[in-house]
Amino acid sequence: MTGKLPPSASVAEPREGGKLFAPAAARNAQAIAEFLRDHAPASGKALEIASGTGQHITHFASSLPGLVWQPTDIEPARLRSIDAHVAEAGVRNVAPAALLDAAQKGWAAKHGEHDLVLVVNLLHLIPTRSVVALLDEAAQAVAPGGCLVIYGPFKRDGVLTSAGDVRFDSELRSADPEIGYKDTAEMRSWLDAAGLIVDVPAEMPANNLIFFARKPQP
C-alpha cells in the first residue's frame, strides 16, 4: 500500500519485546484522543487502519474504554509491535492485531461494520489511487450512524501552509512522485462520493487536520 518512502516519513525505533516506538505517535496521541472523546461514539466497535507501532491504539483504548478496538497493519513487524504494546499497557478492549492492506478492494465485507473507523498519518504516504480505494472501503466498513476519522497533514485548497509541510511534501514526492500531501478539496470530494457527510476539517497541533465524516442512517 505504501510507496517508496524517504527516511523522514516513518521513524520508529526498536524497543524490547518486539515493540517499536515512534516519537511522533507519542506527541500526537493525546490530541487525537481528546478529539475522539469529543466527537466519536462512546461505545461500540472501532477499527484502526494502519495502526503502526501500536502506541496510538493503546492510548485510545484507555481513553475510550467503551469501544472495542481492532488494530490492523500491513507489516508483520508492526503487528507484533501492536500486540506487544497492548500487552504491556494491559488494556482489555483491544483485539489481536490483524493483517490488512486497506487499499485492496473487498476487505470491508470481511471485517464487518464499525461505529468508528480511524486512519492516522497514512494518506500522504500512499498514492492517490490507493487513497480513493481505501476511503471507499472504509466508508463501507462504517456502520450507519458511525463515523470515519482521518488525521494527518494536508494541502489546504491547493496550498502548503508551512515551510515544514513544503519540505516534507517535496521529500515524499522526490522519493515517489505518486505519493505526497493530499488536498482538502479532493478529500471532501472523495468522502462525499463514498456516501459520507463531511464536516469542516478540524485544526490540530503541528499544522495537521482531522476529517470527521459521518455515515447517514438509512
ZIGI-V169957 format. One record per residue. N is the residue number from 0. RES is the residue in one letter. OMEGA is omega in whole degrees, 0 to 359 (none if undefined). Layout:
n res omega
N RES OMEGA
N RES OMEGA
This chain:
n res omega
0 M 179
1 T 174
2 G 175
3 K 187
4 L 173
5 P 181
6 P 182
7 S 188
8 A 186
9 S 183
10 V 178
11 A 183
12 E 176
13 P 176
14 R 184
15 E 175
16 G 180
17 G 181
18 K 169
19 L 181
20 F 178
21 A 180
22 P 180
23 A 179
24 A 178
25 A 182
26 R 190
27 N 185
28 A 184
29 Q 180
30 A 178
31 I 179
32 A 179
33 E 177
34 F 181
35 L 179
36 R 182
37 D 191
38 H 185
39 A 175
40 P 181
41 A 182
42 S 179
43 G 184
44 K 180
45 A 179
46 L 173
47 E 177
48 I 179
49 A 184
50 S 173
51 G 185
52 T 186
53 G 179
54 Q 183
55 H 190
56 I 175
57 T 178
58 H 181
59 F 180
60 A 177
61 S 183
62 S 180
63 L 187
64 P 179
65 G 178
66 L 172
67 V 191
68 W 174
69 Q 175
70 P 177
71 T 171
72 D 181
73 I 186
74 E 180
75 P 180
76 A 179
77 R 175
78 L 178
79 R 179
80 S 178
81 I 181
82 D 179
83 A 177
84 H 180
85 V 180
86 A 180
87 E 181
88 A 179
89 G 179
90 V 186
91 R 185
92 N 178
93 V 177
94 A 175
95 P 182
96 A 183
97 A 177
98 L 180
99 L 166
100 D 189
101 A 176
102 A 179
103 Q 179
104 K 170
105 G 185
106 W 183
107 A 181
108 A 181
109 K 185
110 H 178
111 G 184
112 E 181
113 H 178
114 D 177
115 L 169
116 V 188
117 L 177
118 V 182
119 V 171
120 N 179
121 L 195
122 L 178
123 H 183
124 L 182
125 I 182
126 P 181
127 T 181
128 R 178
129 S 177
130 V 181
131 V 179
132 A 180
133 L 182
134 L 179
135 D 179
136 E 180
137 A 178
138 A 177
139 Q 181
140 A 178
141 V 177
142 A 175
143 P 184
144 G 179
145 G 186
146 C 172
147 L 181
148 V 184
149 I 181
150 Y 174
151 G 176
152 P 182
153 F 163
154 K 175
155 R 181
156 D 174
157 G 187
158 V 170
159 L 195
160 T 174
161 S 179
162 A 178
163 G 178
164 D 177
165 V 181
166 R 183
167 F 178
168 D 179
169 S 177
170 E 179
171 L 184
172 R 175
173 S 178
174 A 181
175 D 183
176 P 183
177 E 179
178 I 182
179 G 184
180 Y 172
181 K 187
182 D 181
183 T 179
184 A 176
185 E 181
186 M 179
187 R 180
188 S 182
189 W 180
190 L 177
191 D 179
192 A 179
193 A 176
194 G 181
195 L 176
196 I 191
197 V 173
198 D 173
199 V 181
200 P 180
201 A 176
202 E 180
203 M 179
204 P 177
205 A 175
206 N 176
207 N 178
208 L 168
209 I 169
210 F 178
211 F 184
212 A 183
213 R 175
214 K 184
215 P 172
216 Q 180
217 P none
